[in-house]
């Protein structure tokens, strides 16, 4: 499954479903697809996501499953969504995903 995040203030972002659902959980929202965050709630969701990512950075890293595949941290995977939420907060726009 793929999840696409959209807002009027930023380009669409598409992520694999498991990563997107984990990030949605970090924002404090349900893992329901489709869904939305109202413009007034975007700053709070952004703060929760950043706090969860910072807490995740302090935990010990998981071991690699394979030598062939590099480990991509959740912090790196969250960057596009953080940028989208930041733009939406500044422009006071809703964020939707499907």
ROPA-238205 format. One record per residue (C-alpha): x, y, z; residue in three letters. Coordinates in steps of 0.25 Angstrom, whole numbers, padded with zeros to 4 digits, always signed. Layout:
XYZala
...
//
This chain:
+0000+0000+0000unk
+0005+0014-0003unk
+0000+0027+0005unk
+0000+0040-0002unk
+0000+0053+0007unk
-0005+0066+0000unk
-0007+0080+0004unk
-0008+0093-0004unk
+0005+0098+0002unk
+0014+0087-0003unk
+0017+0077-0013unk
+0010+0063-0011unk
+0018+0053-0004unk
+0016+0038-0006unk
+0021+0027+0005unk
+0020+0013+0007unk
+0008+0009+0016unk
+0016+0004+0028unk
+0025+0016+0029unk
+0013+0026+0026unk
+0005+0019+0037unk
+0016+0019+0047unk
+0018+0034+0045unk
+0003+0037+0046unk
+0003+0030+0059unk
+0015+0039+0063unk
+0006+0051+0060unk
-0004+0046+0069unk
-0014+0043+0059unk
-0021+0030+0056unk
-0015+0021+0045unk
-0028+0022+0037unk
-0026+0024+0022unk
-0032+0033+0016unk
-0031+0044+0027unk
-0028+0059+0029unk
-0022+0069+0039unk
-0029+0082+0040unk
-0021+0094+0038unk
-0022+0098+0052unk
-0017+0085+0057unk
-0005+0084+0048unk
+0005+0091+0057unk
+0002+0082+0068unk
+0003+0070+0059unk
+0017+0075+0055unk
+0021+0077+0069unk
+0017+0063+0073unk
+0024+0057+0061unk
+0037+0064+0064unk
+0037+0060+0078unk
+0035+0046+0074unk
+0046+0046+0064unk
+0055+0053+0075unk
+0052+0042+0085unk
+0054+0031+0074unk
+0068+0037+0072unk
+0072+0035+0086unk
+0069+0020+0086unk
+0079+0010+0081unk
+0079+0007+0066unk
+0073-0006+0061unk
+0082-0016+0055unk
+0083-0017+0040unk
+0075-0028+0034unk
+0084-0030+0022unk
+0098-0025+0018unk
+0093-0021+0005unk
+0082-0012+0009unk
+0086+0001+0017unk
+0078+0004+0029unk
+0069+0017+0027unk
+0065+0023+0040unk
+0051+0027+0043unk
+0057+0042+0045unk
+0061+0041+0030unk
+0048+0036+0026unk
+0040+0046+0033unk
+0048+0058+0027unk
+0038+0060+0015unk
+0026+0059+0024unk
+0032+0069+0034unk
+0035+0079+0022unk
+0020+0077+0017unk
+0015+0079+0031unk
+0024+0092+0033unk
+0019+0098+0020unk
+0004+0095+0023unk
+0006+0101+0037unk
+0012+0114+0031unk
+0001+0115+0020unk
-0010+0110+0030unk
-0014+0099+0021unk
-0021+0086+0023unk
-0013+0073+0021unk
-0020+0061+0015unk
-0015+0047+0012unk
-0021+0035+0004unk
//
